[in-house]
Amino acid sequence: MRHLPNIICVFRLALIWPIQSALHAAEYRTAVALFIVAAASDGVDGYLAKRFGWTSELGKFLDPLADKLLIVTVFVEAAWLDLVPWWLTAAVVARDVMIGLGAGVYRLWFGPLHGRPTRFSKVNTGAQLFYVMLVMLNAAFRIPPHEVLDALALLTLLTTVLSGLHYLQVFTRRAWTQPPHAA
């Protein structure tokens, strides 16, 4: 049972392709249903890992990878279909690239990065997931109205920028206080 969170995470990774394919084929009802399952699985695997102590090094790698791949894939595909503005998609992708590069540089120069997602990051991930879910609901059922989506796009941009700046501050502070390790 202790591997159940990792199995759920792999399941979330496996849902990315069908979600992208359904979006691309304009099968928005299918896309939103699969996306809701994928987003809910993120909460379930996290709950199980924390509640029962079923955390693992693999899970610490897989969970954020699944989140990032799901979010980036849906944002890029939705932007390609003119469902999401490109400026927001660019901010989402740039933030994740910046975090990935920052973590890689830190790991190379200073050693293992013993970090957890910040509160800002969790709020941002929730905002991004909620926004693209509502975008797909709008494409499938014409709810919520575009004015709500426009306001949520700005809110999602704000959380994305603030989260990215916070990560930059955290990486910089850690790097500043740590001596480089010998390679």
C-alpha positions in Angstrom: 0.0 0.0 0.0 2.9 2.4 0.7 3.4 2.7 -3.1 -0.2 3.8 -3.8 0.7 7.5 -4.0 3.3 6.8 -6.6 0.9 4.6 -8.6 -1.7 7.4 -8.5 1.0 9.9 -9.6 1.9 7.6 -12.6 -1.8 7.4 -13.4 -1.9 11.2 -13.5 1.1 11.3 -15.8 -0.8 8.7 -18.0 -3.8 11.0 -18.2 -1.9 13.9 -19.8 -1.9 12.5 -23.3 -5.6 11.7 -23.4 -6.4 15.2 -22.0 -4.3 16.9 -24.6 -5.7 14.7 -27.4 -9.3 15.4 -26.3 -8.6 19.1 -26.2 -7.0 19.0 -29.6 -10.0 17.2 -31.0 -12.4 19.8 -29.4 -13.8 17.0 -27.2 -14.0 19.5 -24.3 -16.4 17.5 -22.2 -14.0 14.5 -22.2 -11.1 16.8 -21.7 -12.6 18.5 -18.6 -13.7 15.2 -17.1 -10.3 13.7 -17.5 -8.7 16.9 -16.2 -10.8 16.9 -13.1 -9.8 13.2 -12.4 -6.1 14.2 -12.9 -6.4 17.2 -10.6 -8.2 15.3 -7.9 -5.6 12.6 -8.0 -3.0 15.2 -7.1 -4.9 15.8 -3.8 -5.5 12.1 -3.2 -1.8 11.1 -3.6 -0.6 13.9 -1.5 -3.1 13.1 1.3 -2.2 9.5 1.3 1.5 10.2 1.4 1.2 12.6 4.3 -1.5 10.8 6.3 0.1 7.4 6.3 3.8 8.4 5.9 4.0 6.8 2.4 6.4 9.4 1.1 9.4 8.3 -1.0 12.2 9.8 -3.0 10.5 8.7 -6.2 7.2 10.4 -5.1 9.1 13.6 -4.3 10.3 13.6 -7.9 7.1 12.2 -9.6 4.5 14.5 -8.0 5.9 17.8 -9.0 6.8 16.4 -12.4 3.3 15.2 -13.0 1.9 18.6 -11.8 4.2 20.6 -14.1 3.7 18.4 -17.2 -0.1 18.4 -16.7 -0.3 22.2 -16.3 2.2 23.1 -19.0 0.6 20.7 -21.5 -2.9 21.9 -20.9 -1.9 25.6 -21.0 0.1 25.2 -24.2 -2.7 23.2 -26.0 -5.4 25.6 -24.7 -3.4 28.6 -25.9 -2.9 26.9 -29.3 -6.7 26.6 -29.5 -7.2 30.2 -28.4 -8.9 29.2 -25.2 -6.2 30.7 -23.0 -4.2 33.9 -23.7 -0.6 33.3 -24.8 0.7 35.9 -22.4 -0.6 33.8 -19.5 0.8 30.6 -21.0 4.2 32.2 -21.4 4.2 33.3 -17.8 3.2 29.8 -16.6 5.9 28.1 -18.7 8.6 30.7 -17.9 8.0 30.3 -14.2 8.3 26.5 -14.4 11.4 26.7 -16.6 13.0 29.3 -14.1 12.3 27.0 -11.2 13.6 24.0 -13.0 16.8 25.8 -14.0 17.2 27.3 -10.6 16.9 23.9 -8.9 19.3 22.3 -11.4 22.0 25.0 -10.9 21.5 24.8 -7.1 21.9 21.0 -7.2 25.1 21.3 -9.4 26.8 24.0 -7.4 25.6 23.4 -3.8 24.3 19.9 -3.6 20.9 18.4 -2.9 18.0 20.8 -2.7 16.0 19.8 0.3 12.9 21.8 -0.3 9.2 21.5 -0.3 6.6 23.4 -2.3 6.0 26.7 -0.7 2.6 28.0 0.3 2.8 30.5 -2.6 3.5 27.5 -5.0 0.5 25.6 -3.7 -1.8 28.5 -4.1 -0.4 29.1 -7.6 -0.8 25.5 -8.6 -4.4 25.6 -7.3 -5.1 28.8 -9.2 -3.6 27.4 -12.5 -5.5 24.1 -12.2 -8.8 26.0 -11.3 -8.3 28.4 -14.2 -7.8 25.8 -16.9 -10.6 23.7 -15.5 -12.9 26.6 -15.9 -11.6 27.4 -19.3 -12.4 23.8 -20.4 -15.9 24.0 -18.7 -16.5 27.2 -20.7 -15.5 25.5 -23.9 -17.7 22.5 -23.1 -20.7 24.1 -21.5 -20.3 27.9 -21.9 -20.0 28.4 -18.2 -18.6 30.5 -16.5 -18.9 33.7 -18.6 -15.8 35.1 -20.3 -15.7 38.0 -17.9 -15.0 35.6 -15.1 -12.3 33.8 -17.1 -10.7 37.2 -17.9 -10.6 38.1 -14.2 -9.3 34.7 -13.2 -6.6 34.9 -15.9 -5.3 38.1 -14.2 -5.4 36.5 -10.8 -3.6 33.4 -12.1 -0.9 35.7 -13.7 -0.5 37.4 -10.3 -0.1 34.1 -8.4 2.3 32.8 -11.1 4.5 35.9 -10.9 4.5 36.1 -7.1 5.3 32.4 -6.8 8.1 32.7 -9.3 9.6 35.7 -7.5 9.3 33.9 -4.2 11.1 30.8 -5.5 13.8 33.1 -6.9 14.2 34.7 -3.5 14.3 31.3 -1.7 16.9 29.9 -4.2 19.0 33.0 -4.0 19.0 33.2 -0.2 19.9 29.5 0.1 22.7 29.8 -2.4 24.0 33.0 -0.7 24.3 31.2 2.6 25.7 27.9 1.4 29.3 27.3 0.3 29.7 25.6 -3.1 30.4 21.9 -2.8 33.4 20.3 -4.4 32.5 18.4 -7.6 
